[in-house]
């Protein structure tokens, strides 16, 4: 009979030893304005989960969506890749 726990420990230990490469860190740095804009949009949407959105909430969400679209546009124009999905 095979011991599954021993096999899992070897796989788990090997997967935790990796650090992001310089290229991956540069990509994250380039995408940071988009990431911040998406987090801001998500925060605005979370605020309206348990209550009806008032006029201020609607404006906050609309502005956050506009910031996400502008950040995606800027990233695309700089030659970065933008994946669909996310908070927007």
N, C-alpha and C positions, 0 to 999 in steps of 0.2 A: 504494500500500500504506500502511496506517495504522501509525503507531508506537505500540504499546501502552504502552511504558515512559513516554512523555511524559504520557499520560492517567492512568496510575497515580500518577505523581509529583504531579499536580495534586490528585487526590482525597486522597492521603495527607497532603499539606501542609495542606489545608483541615480535615481531621478532627482535627488535633492542636492547633488553636488554641482549643478550647472549654474553659471552666472550668465546674465545677458551679455551679448557681445557689444563691442563699441558701435557697430552698425545698428543694432537694435536699440541701444540707448539714444543714438542720434535720431532714429525714426520716432521714438517716443517724444523726444525734445521738439521735433518739427511739428508733431501732432498735438502738442500740449494746449495751444489756444482752442482747438476743436474739442479736446477733452474737457477743458474748463467750461466751455459754452454748453456742452451736453450735460455736464453735472449741474450747471445753473438751471437748465431747462428741467431736468429731473427734479431738482429741489422745488421749483415753481409748481410742477405737476403734483408732487407729493403733498404740498400744502393744501391742495383742493380735494384730496381723496375723501376725507370724512365730512366735508361740508360743501354746500353749493358754492360755486365760484362767483364772487362779486366782480364789480367792474375793475377794481384794482388788480385782482387775480388774473382776469382775462388779459389786461394790458401787460402784466408781468410775464405771462406765458407767451404772448405774442412777441414781445421784445426778446425773450430768450430764444424763441424759434428763429427770429431774424438773425440773432447773433450766431446761432448754429449754422444757418445757411451761409452767412458771410464768412465764417471760419472755414467751412467746407469749400467755398469758392476760392478763398485765398490759398488754401492748401493745394487745391487742384491747379490753380494758376502757377504755383511755385513748382509744380512737377511732382508733388506727393500723390500717393494713392489714397483715395477715400473709399472705404467700404460702406455699402448701404447698411441700414439698420441702426441700431443704437437707440438713443433716447428720442430722436426726432422722428 
